[in-house]
Amino acid sequence: MASSSSSWKTLFKLLLAGIAFGSCFCCCGLGMLGRLADVDVRAPLPGFPSSVRLVDLGAVLLPADTPPQRAKNYEWKAENISPPQHYVSYGLGEELTLELEEKHAALGRRLRYRPTGPERFTYNAPAGCTADMRCIYEELMRTNAEPVHALGERFVTSIRERGLDASQAAQLILGFVQRIRYELPQDMPFGIIPPALVPAQDRGDCDSKAVLAVMLLRQAGIDAVLLYSDPLAHAAVGVGLPGNGTRLRLGGRSYQYAEVTAEGWPLGMIPPQYDKPRLWKVLALDAATSG
């Protein structure tokens, strides 16, 4: 069945003055090099001021012989964890990058993806996907499962070794995804960057980053869904943990709203522009696709 999509994939640039931190919204053999550093987490890392204490989650290079120069380095804060500063490095080799891009392009060809203008496109939606992009998201979760899983292991190891609870684990992962630079993809089918390429290229828009966050949260044992609103031209994450703030429901489950485009945005707080619960869909996606 033919379907027209991406009316909501318009440039998402919102500045919310005076709201929460003044945040700025912007909608293959694999191997792993590095592990959680066997160092005192209170010690600074080379290249950082002596006053900064970081927890080093390690480096992930896929495949293992990938030049370190291809890695993107991330440093972010998780306020309710001590120490709050965290660091991780992630990079993909050129061949693996091209492979993931080609799989995404092949999906576009298979569904007859066709751009029709700036941030607009059409495609032949599979059965069950005429009202949203859940089939696109699920396919990306399948094709990117292994490289995202390798990154997720850094978080799982740190969470386990430090005894973080589920709320702290969610904050750690969401803080990392929020730290990734917001960029609307102009060069990718369906206006979305494959989840493994989001941290490898340090870029992604709202749904590109949300799919990555859902995969990492689930790997850490946290129930997570993708929140999708065509009328509001936005996507976010729903986290199945107790807490205050905006919640959306799917069946008998309730999910806290989690914004992934604004660095430091608190779990449960929804930007006023998007505080319209009836305009949101909760997409559970296929849990088996998260690897």
Secondary structure, DSSP 8 states (H G I E B T S, - for coil): -EEEE-TT-S---EE-TTSGGG-EE----------S-SS-TTS--TTS-TT--EEEEEEEEESTTS-GGG-EEEEEE-TTSSS-EEEEEEEE-HHHHHHHHHHHHHHHHHTT-EEEETTEEEEE--TT-SSSSHHHHHHHHHHTHHHHHHHHHHHHHHHHHHT--HHHHHHHHHHHHHHS-B---SSSGGG---TTHHHHHT-B-HHHHHHHHHHHHHHTT--EEEEEETTTTEEEEEE-S--SS-EEEETTEEEEEE--SSTT--TT---GGG--GGG-EEE---GGGG-
